[in-house]
Amino acid sequence: MTTDLPTHTTREEAEVPPAGPTPSKKRATQGHRRLLTRRDRVTLALMVGVPTVLHVTLVWVTALASVLLAFTTWDGIGFDSIRWVGLDNFRQLFSDNPQFWPAVQHNVIWFVVLILVPTPFGLFLAVHLDKRIRFSRVYQTAFFLPVVISMACIGFVWQLVYNPDTGLLNSITGANKPGHYIDWIGDPKLNLWAVLVAASWRHTGYMMILYLAGLKSVDPSLREASALDGANEWQTFRNVIFPTLRPTNTVVLVVTVIEALRAFDLVFVFNKGAQGTELLSILVTNNIIGESSRIGYGSAIAVVLLVISLAVIIPYLVATFRKERRA
């Protein structure tokens, strides 16, 4: 006995998708194929290759060339005049140069001032701006604006402040009268501190942003738990919040060291590194592109700067990579 099969299909059978790739898979496959076209490969190669070539040429090649030139003597005119002198440049640098050790001392002073004055003040501003006070964005923009402005512009602005005749500072203090001038830029006893005030003004906004980013990452439950334990605002900051800012403090330390070592723009705009404001970066510039054109000797100073920078940066990178591996 046979029965006729029903000619109609159920709803479930009607909804069964047909065999073969779905439209979404087709679109994904087509998109994948489009990325493999010759035009896309050329575009990706240019986007990756051009920045890589520029970085290698302008950073790594020049750095390696400076290291090699540090062991030579060269006046910059023709490659035939390059002479290998070994460690003579470094011997002369550490023994016979009367400007090297004062420059090192000024770089150390630069670092100490930046770490003791604008860094705590930047932390102070960040703590108060983190409380979501009114016009917080306006204050952040105002304090961070010097960081965005170029160092050359900052130097020109502070030159107007320190001008001995018509400057704002001498006008306020009455030191712009004949016989009572205070030459903030030309006096070797004052010019370094005058430049450091301008550098600290800029560095404060930089530190404020770094610490503000660190404070935003603090778990709010820590503040609540501290308040429940009866701790006041200062105790909460000292015992709870500040210990959690240890990664930020490490970044601040590294950034401050680098800022102290590469300080150049402000000093060059102020007085081109005259007596009292000698820095290692100024010595490099004066020896490489100065009248004497002692490229090998200037490269030796640049190598010293490179070694000091790597001594700070490498431990920071090692610690960062170890944390990432543990995570």
Stockholm file with secondary structure:
# STOCKHOLM 1.0

chainA/1-327         MTTDLPTHTTREEAEVPPAGPTPSKKRATQGHRRLLTRRDRVTLALMVGVPTVLHVTLVWVTALASVLLAFTTWDGIGFDSIRWVGLDNFRQLFSDNPQFWPAVQHNVIWFVVLILVPTPFGLFLAVHLDKRIRFSRVYQTAFFLPVVISMACIGFVWQLVYNPDTGLLNSITGANKPGHYIDWIGDPKLNLWAVLVAASWRHTGYMMILYLAGLKSVDPSLREASALDGANEWQTFRNVIFPTLRPTNTVVLVVTVIEALRAFDLVFVFNKGAQGTELLSILVTNNIIGESSRIGYGSAIAVVLLVISLAVIIPYLVATFRKERRA
#=GR chainA/1-327 SS CCCCCCSSCCHHHHTSCCSSCCHHHHHHHHHHHHHTSHHHHHHHHHHHHHHHHHHIIIIIIHHHHHHHHTTEECCSSCGGGCEECTTHHHHHHHHTCTTHHHHHHHHHHHHHHHHHTHHHHHHHHHHHHTTCCTTHHHHHHHHHHHHHSCHHHHHHHHHHHHCTTTCHHHHHHTTTSTTCCCCTTTCTTTHHHHHHHHHHHHHHHHHHHHHHHHHHTSCHHHHHHHHHTTCCHHHHIIIIIHHHTHHHHHHHHHHHHHHHHSCCHHHHHHHSSCTTCCCHHHHHHHHHSSSSCCHHHHHHHHHHHHHHHHHHHHHHHHHHHHHHHHC
#=GC SS_cons         CCCCCCSSCCHHHHTSCCSSCCHHHHHHHHHHHHHTSHHHHHHHHHHHHHHHHHHIIIIIIHHHHHHHHTTEECCSSCGGGCEECTTHHHHHHHHTCTTHHHHHHHHHHHHHHHHHTHHHHHHHHHHHHTTCCTTHHHHHHHHHHHHHSCHHHHHHHHHHHHCTTTCHHHHHHTTTSTTCCCCTTTCTTTHHHHHHHHHHHHHHHHHHHHHHHHHHTSCHHHHHHHHHTTCCHHHHIIIIIHHHTHHHHHHHHHHHHHHHHSCCHHHHHHHSSCTTCCCHHHHHHHHHSSSSCCHHHHHHHHHHHHHHHHHHHHHHHHHHHHHHHHC
//
